[in-house]
Amino acid sequence: MEKKPVLSVKNLKTYFYTEDGIVKAVDGVDFDVYQGETLGIVGESGCGKSVTALSILRILDEKGKIVEGQVLLDGVDLTKIEEQEMRNIRGKDIAIIFQEPMVALNPVFTIGNQIMEAIMLHQKVDEKTARNTAIELLRKVGIPEPEKRIDQYPHELSGGMRQRAMIAMALSCKPKVLIADEPTTALDVTIQAQIMELMKELQREYGMAIMLITHDLGLIAENADRVVVMYAGKVVEYADVKTLFNDPKHPYTWGLLHAIPRLDIEQTRLYNIPGVVPDPLHFPSGCKFHPRCEFKEERCTREEPQLIEVGQNHTVRCFFWQKVDEAKKRKVGEFV
C-alpha cells in the first residue's frame, strides 16, 4: 500500500509585490512530507526556504501573495480555506520554530503565558490545566526548574533555553508537522547538538513529520531522511540524504558539497561557488544558476530546465547533469 504524505506542496508560487517590481521568492516548488520523517530543505540565504515555510502557514506580510499552487494537509488545501480555519490549524496541526527565539518570543509576556496561550486556544482547557501542561512541556524539553522558569521573561533565559521554550510552545498541541526554520543558527555547537537530539526524541515520541530548513549541510547529513535543494525560488535537486551526498547531480549541489572542508585529503585552498545569489528582481534568463555554473553551455542561457528523474526518487533541474558525474571522477573520494 502506497504511503500517503501528511503534507504535500504542489507547484507553490509566492510572489512579493514591491515598489521596484515583482519578486518571485518561491516559483513552482513541489515536495511531500511523510509522518515520522525529516525532510531537509537546504540552500543559500535568499533561495526561498523560509518563504516556503511562511507560505505553508499563510503568515506572509502584506506584500506577499500565494499566486498559484496547493498546500495539502491530509488532503485539505490550506491555500483555499478561510482565515479562521487556518488559525485553528496553526500551532495545532502545523507548528513552527523560528530561527531567532529572541525575536519570535514576545518580550513583555512570560514564557509560561506564551505557551499557555496556545494550549488554551487549541485544547480548550482552563488556566490551571494549561499551566501544569506548560510546566511538563518545559521539563520535557530539558529546562531545569520549570516551575520557576515558567514565570520568567525571554530576556532572563539563555539562547539555548529560549530555543527550548520555543520548541515547548511548538509541541504544546502535538502537531502533525513541525517546521524548524534554522533552529540552531544562533547556538554554539554543543547546544546545537542537544537541540537536534531533543527534536529527534520528540519526533519518535509523537510520530510527527519535521521540515528542517537550514543552510548547514552537516545538520542535514545527520538529521534528514530526504533533501530538497533550492536555488532562486526553485527546487534544483530532490533525493534521499545518502543519494544526495554520495551522488549529487546538480552543479549547485555539487558545489555546496565540494566546498565543505575535509580532513581526509590535502587541500591548499577551499573550493567556492563563484559569484553570488542573483537579485530576485533581475533573475538571469534560462537556467538561473548558469552565471555561476562551471558546466554551462549556450543552451543554459536561453532555456530553463525542468525537473527530470535521474534515479529512483531522485530528480534534478539541469540539462547537463552528466557533467557533474564526470567532474566527480576527477576529484578524490566521496563527500561522506
Phi, psi and omega in degrees: 000131183289134180286132181263138178288146175282328178227130181228121179254125185234119175048044183288127177232120178236120182244149174248127183261100184253172178295333182271347180145188181266126177259115179272078187293320175232123192227069176094053183266137178229134169190163178238149176234130184252154180303133175080001180249165175245120176259121177270137173240117189232153179161167179292164175302136179091004183275349177111006183299304184291325178295326175300315179296315180295328178291320179301319181271354182055051177237041177285157175284179189294341180274343182269143181212135172281112186264342182197159173104177181229148170234102187260118174253109185051039176089351180267126181281109183290343180282348185253346186278163180290157183299322180297320178293324178294323178298326179290336181274321179299127179088326181269306181261325176232123179239160182225141170251117181279160187286339180232096185297333180295331178274321184287327179277142180281121186290344185262000176240148179291161176304317181299315180303320185286326176286318182296326181301315180294320181295314182292326181292314188266333184256354176054050178246166180281172186297321181296315179297318179297320180295316179297321177295318180297319179298317179295323178295317178297322177293319182297323181273008171088021177272122181290153180049057184299332178297332178271317185294333184298335181261010179265159179266159183309321183291347180273355180252154175287169180301317180295321180289324177297319180294322177295321177296322176297319179295318178301317179295317181295327183268001187301333181244018178050067184292157175286326181230130175247120176264117179252102184266102182048058189290347184235015186302315187269010186251152177286169191295328180293311179294323178303314180296320179296317181295316181292322178294321177299315181297322179292320178298314181292327176297317178296322182290316185265344181070023184277160173270146179237132169258110182260108181261123183198164170255000185269105183291333176296319178297320178295314183300323185276335192238339186270152172264316176229159187225135170252124176257124181248147175210126177053044174083002182234155171280124179255341176203148185211119183197170172288160192297320181293318179297316183298316184284326182269339185216058179294145183246331182274140180303328179291314178299315178302318179295317179300315181289322182291339181278352181288128177299142182232146180262346186271354176226155180275127181232130177278329175206156181281146175286144173222147176285124182294157176076192181226166175301132184293154175297122183297343176279342183222060177297145177292159176287166179066218177291127184292342181267352190300327179297340183251002190266128179279353182253005189294153172230175186302325180301325183297333181280344184254317187249144176265122181290154175257162176292128178234153180274127181242001180184181180294118182053037180226112180240153181213147179254083182198140177283327190237046182296338178296334179295331177293321177300319179294320180294323180296326179293332180280342181268167182267129170071191179245176185279328179224000000 
